[in-house]
Amino acid sequence: MERKLLVSHVDLDGHACIAIARFFNEKLKFTSMMSEDYSFEEDEEKWNYMKTFNTVIFSDLSMPKEKVEELRSFDIHVEIYDHHSKADWLKDDKDSSFDLERCGTKIFWQDYICPKIGRYPAIIDEFVELVDTYDLWKQDSPLWEKAKNLNNILMGLKNWDEKDPIQATQAFYDLFNKKIQNQKHWEETRQELEIIKKANRREEEVYKKSMTLIQIRVDSRGKTFGVFPITSKISLVCSRILQEEENLDYVVAFNTWGGLNGKLSFRSRNGFNCNDIGIANGHDAAAGGQISTEDSFKFLEKKNLAFAYKDTYNPEDPRSAFEEVDL
């Protein structure tokens, strides 16, 4: 009997893939699903677990080419549906689908799921467009506010005490199923509107606090960036700061949810590519990274530090992640 695994990302784009796959799983026949963040493949236990499957499908999750080749060396069939620039090697992979113009959900939905399911409720196309609008940050789209609300609903329904990402997101999957079965168009319920209202209040609070904490620095290439700690609403607050502070090329947000843990978010403007930064991985204008907790405190305290670029960064030497610059 074939054992088939779906591995998707931990954001709205990734969870949307899982929501749709769960809804159609009688036809898709996934044995198991996982929601993971970047570099999860370095966890030996998870990596060995993946090797117990005949087929592994990745959605909205970039994978190193050498790790994919390793899986295939065990006669595991691997397909990847992704849109992150670091995964451009997939353009030559006959079993995968890569497209910078579509979010992971849209690629996975159109290229993997649709050919396998036949007819489906049209409301799913609306859902996919909302995810695409939010993940590709289409702020000029007439769908932007509704797309932003969808992400707020995902976060508002999440069980933050549950460690497993899929279990923590069960309420969102249930909401998706209910809407697909009972609505012709994607409309928000009274409960969802309350979640949205609360999220907007929280965004305003976090934005104001971040503006009081932000430090302005210049890196080794003369690019001006802002750095600050933040507990939540990272993408939205970073976007607002970049819009307000036109002198900034990019910002670095230190995630402090549950304490300072070294998890970073990079957001940019003016065509600055976040992936040029040594530890950054993701989209050109929105990427993530990780350093140690100790180095996080050091970076925030020493105002003459900036992150190194990829041509000077050595992944095997954590100390090379940042460098001293002239004040």
C-alpha positions in Angstrom: 0.0 0.0 0.0 1.4 3.4 -1.0 2.3 5.8 1.8 2.0 9.4 0.7 3.1 12.4 2.7 2.3 16.1 2.2 4.7 18.6 3.8 3.6 22.3 3.7 4.7 25.6 5.2 3.5 27.1 8.5 2.0 30.4 7.2 -1.4 31.1 5.6 -0.1 29.9 2.2 1.1 26.6 3.7 -2.0 26.0 5.8 -4.2 26.8 2.9 -2.6 23.9 1.0 -3.3 21.6 3.8 -6.9 22.8 4.2 -7.7 22.1 0.6 -5.8 18.8 0.6 -7.7 17.6 3.7 -11.0 18.5 2.1 -10.3 16.4 -1.0 -8.2 13.7 0.7 -10.6 10.9 -0.3 -9.3 11.4 -3.8 -5.8 12.6 -3.0 -5.1 9.8 -0.5 -2.4 11.4 1.6 -1.5 9.1 4.5 -0.2 11.9 6.6 0.5 15.7 6.5 3.1 17.9 8.1 3.3 21.7 8.6 7.0 22.8 8.9 9.2 25.8 8.7 12.4 26.4 6.8 15.3 24.1 7.6 13.1 21.5 9.2 15.0 18.9 7.1 17.9 19.3 9.5 15.9 17.6 12.2 17.1 14.0 11.9 14.0 12.4 13.4 11.7 14.2 11.0 14.0 13.5 8.1 14.0 9.7 8.9 10.2 9.8 9.3 9.9 11.2 5.7 11.9 8.2 4.4 9.1 5.9 5.5 6.9 7.1 2.7 6.7 6.1 -1.0 5.7 9.6 -2.1 6.5 13.0 -0.6 4.8 16.1 -1.8 6.1 19.6 -0.8 3.9 22.6 -1.1 5.0 26.2 -0.5 8.2 25.0 1.0 11.7 25.3 -0.6 13.9 22.3 -0.3 17.6 22.0 -0.9 18.3 20.1 -4.2 20.7 17.8 -2.4 18.1 16.8 0.1 15.5 16.0 -2.6 18.1 13.9 -4.4 18.8 12.1 -1.2 15.1 11.2 -0.8 15.0 10.1 -4.5 18.0 7.9 -3.9 15.8 5.8 -1.6 13.3 5.4 -4.5 10.9 7.9 -2.9 8.9 9.8 -5.5 9.2 13.6 -4.7 7.2 16.5 -6.1 7.6 20.2 -5.1 5.1 23.0 -5.7 6.8 26.2 -4.8 7.4 29.9 -5.6 10.4 31.0 -3.6 13.3 32.4 -5.6 15.8 30.1 -3.9 14.0 27.1 -5.4 14.5 28.2 -9.0 16.4 24.9 -9.6 12.9 23.4 -9.8 12.5 24.9 -13.3 14.4 21.9 -14.6 12.7 19.3 -12.4 10.2 17.4 -14.4 8.2 16.2 -11.3 7.8 19.7 -9.8 6.1 23.0 -10.5 7.8 26.4 -9.9 6.3 29.8 -10.6 7.2 33.2 -9.1 3.9 34.7 -10.2 1.7 32.4 -8.1 1.7 31.6 -4.4 2.3 28.1 -3.2 -1.4 27.4 -2.7 -2.3 28.5 -6.2 0.4 26.3 -7.7 -0.5 23.3 -5.6 -4.2 23.8 -6.2 -4.0 24.4 -10.0 -1.2 22.0 -10.9 -1.6 19.1 -8.4 -5.1 19.0 -6.9 -7.4 20.2 -9.7 -6.3 17.6 -12.3 -7.2 14.8 -9.7 -10.6 15.9 -8.4 -12.9 16.8 -11.3 -15.7 19.3 -10.4 -15.4 21.4 -7.2 -17.2 24.3 -5.5 -16.3 27.6 -7.1 -15.8 29.2 -3.7 -12.4 27.4 -3.5 -11.1 29.6 -6.3 -12.1 32.6 -4.3 -10.2 31.3 -1.3 -7.1 30.6 -3.4 -7.2 34.1 -4.8 -7.4 35.6 -1.3 -4.4 33.5 -0.2 -2.5 34.5 -3.4 -3.3 38.2 -2.7 -2.0 38.1 0.8 1.1 35.9 0.3 2.3 37.9 -2.7 1.5 41.1 -0.8 -0.8 42.6 -3.5 -1.8 45.7 -1.5 -3.2 47.4 -4.6 -5.6 44.6 -5.2 -9.3 45.2 -4.4 -9.1 41.9 -2.5 -6.3 43.1 -0.2 -8.5 43.9 2.9 -10.3 40.6 2.6 -7.1 38.7 2.1 -5.5 40.5 5.1 -8.6 39.5 7.1 -8.2 35.9 6.1 -4.8 35.8 7.6 -6.0 37.5 10.8 -8.7 34.8 11.1 -6.1 32.1 10.7 -4.0 33.6 13.5 -7.1 34.4 15.7 -8.3 30.8 15.5 -4.9 29.2 16.2 -4.4 27.3 19.4 -1.2 28.8 20.6 -0.8 26.3 23.4 -0.6 23.4 20.9 2.9 22.6 19.7 1.9 20.6 16.6 1.1 23.2 13.8 -1.6 21.1 12.3 -3.4 20.4 15.5 -3.0 24.0 16.4 -4.7 25.0 13.2 -7.7 22.6 13.4 -10.2 25.3 14.0 -9.2 27.0 10.8 -9.5 23.8 8.8 -12.9 23.2 10.3 -13.9 26.8 9.3 -12.7 26.2 5.8 -14.8 23.0 5.5 -17.9 24.7 6.8 -17.6 27.5 4.4 -16.9 25.3 1.4 -20.0 23.2 2.2 -22.4 26.0 3.1 -21.4 29.2 1.3 -21.4 30.2 -2.4 -19.0 33.0 -1.8 -16.3 33.6 0.8 -18.0 35.8 3.4 -17.0 36.5 7.0 -19.3 35.5 9.9 -20.0 37.5 13.0 -17.4 35.5 14.9 -14.8 36.2 12.3 -15.6 39.9 12.2 -14.9 40.1 15.9 -11.6 38.3 15.4 -10.7 40.9 12.7 -11.6 43.8 14.9 -9.4 42.5 17.7 -6.6 41.8 15.2 -6.7 45.4 13.9 -6.6 46.8 17.4 -3.6 44.6 18.1 -1.8 45.7 14.9 -2.2 49.3 15.9 -0.8 48.7 19.4 2.2 46.7 18.1 2.9 49.3 15.4 3.1 52.1 17.9 5.3 50.2 20.2 7.6 49.1 17.4 8.0 52.7 16.3 9.2 53.6 19.8 11.8 50.8 19.8 13.2 51.0 16.3 16.9 51.6 15.8 18.1 53.0 12.5 21.4 51.6 11.2 23.5 51.5 8.0 25.0 48.2 6.8 28.4 47.5 5.2 27.0 48.3 1.7 25.5 51.6 2.7 21.9 50.4 2.9 19.8 51.9 5.7 17.7 49.5 7.8 15.6 49.5 10.9 15.8 46.9 13.6 13.4 46.3 16.5 11.8 43.5 18.6 8.2 42.6 17.9 5.7 40.1 19.4 3.2 39.7 16.6 1.7 41.2 13.4 5.2 41.1 11.9 4.5 41.4 8.2 1.8 44.1 8.6 3.8 46.2 11.0 7.0 45.9 8.9 5.1 47.0 5.8 3.6 50.0 7.6 7.1 51.1 8.9 8.6 50.8 5.4 5.8 52.9 4.0 6.2 55.6 6.7 10.0 55.6 6.8 11.0 56.2 3.2 14.7 56.3 4.0 14.7 52.6 5.0 15.8 50.0 2.5 14.8 47.1 4.7 13.8 46.2 8.3 14.9 43.4 10.6 12.3 42.3 13.1 13.3 40.1 16.1 10.4 37.8 17.0 9.8 38.0 20.8 6.7 35.8 21.0 7.5 33.6 24.0 10.7 35.5 24.5 13.7 36.5 22.3 14.5 33.3 20.5 16.7 34.4 17.5 13.9 34.1 14.9 14.1 37.0 12.5 12.0 38.5 9.7 13.4 40.7 6.9 11.2 43.0 4.9 12.4 45.4 2.2 11.5 48.2 -0.3 13.2 49.9 -3.2 14.0 46.6 -4.9 16.4 45.5 -2.1 16.6 41.7 -2.1 16.4 40.2 1.4 17.9 37.0 0.1 21.2 38.8 -0.4 21.6 38.8 3.4 23.6 35.8 4.5 21.1 34.1 6.9 17.9 35.2 5.0 15.8 32.8 3.0 12.4 33.3 1.4 11.0 35.9 -0.9 13.0 38.8 -2.3 11.0 41.3 -0.3 10.1 39.1 2.7 12.4 36.5 4.2 13.2 34.8 7.4 16.3 33.8 9.3 17.6 32.4 12.6 20.4 33.2 15.0 21.0 32.1 18.6 19.3 33.8 21.5 22.6 35.0 22.8 23.5 36.6 19.4 20.0 38.2 19.4 20.7 40.1 22.6 24.1 41.1 21.3 22.8 42.4 18.0 20.1 44.5 19.7 22.5 45.9 22.3 25.4 46.7 20.0 24.3 49.4 17.6 27.3 49.1 15.3 26.2 45.6 14.1 24.6 44.7 10.8 23.9 41.4 9.1 26.5 40.1 6.6 25.8 39.5 3.0 25.9 36.1 1.5 29.3 36.6 -0.2 30.9 37.0 3.3 28.7 34.7 5.3 29.8 31.2 6.2 26.8 29.0 7.3 29.2 26.8 9.3 30.4 29.8 11.4 27.5 31.5 13.2 29.8 34.4 14.1 29.9 35.4 10.4 26.2 36.1 10.4 26.8 39.8 11.2 29.6 42.3 11.1 30.7 45.5 12.7 30.1 48.7 10.8 31.1 52.3 11.3 28.6 54.4 13.3 
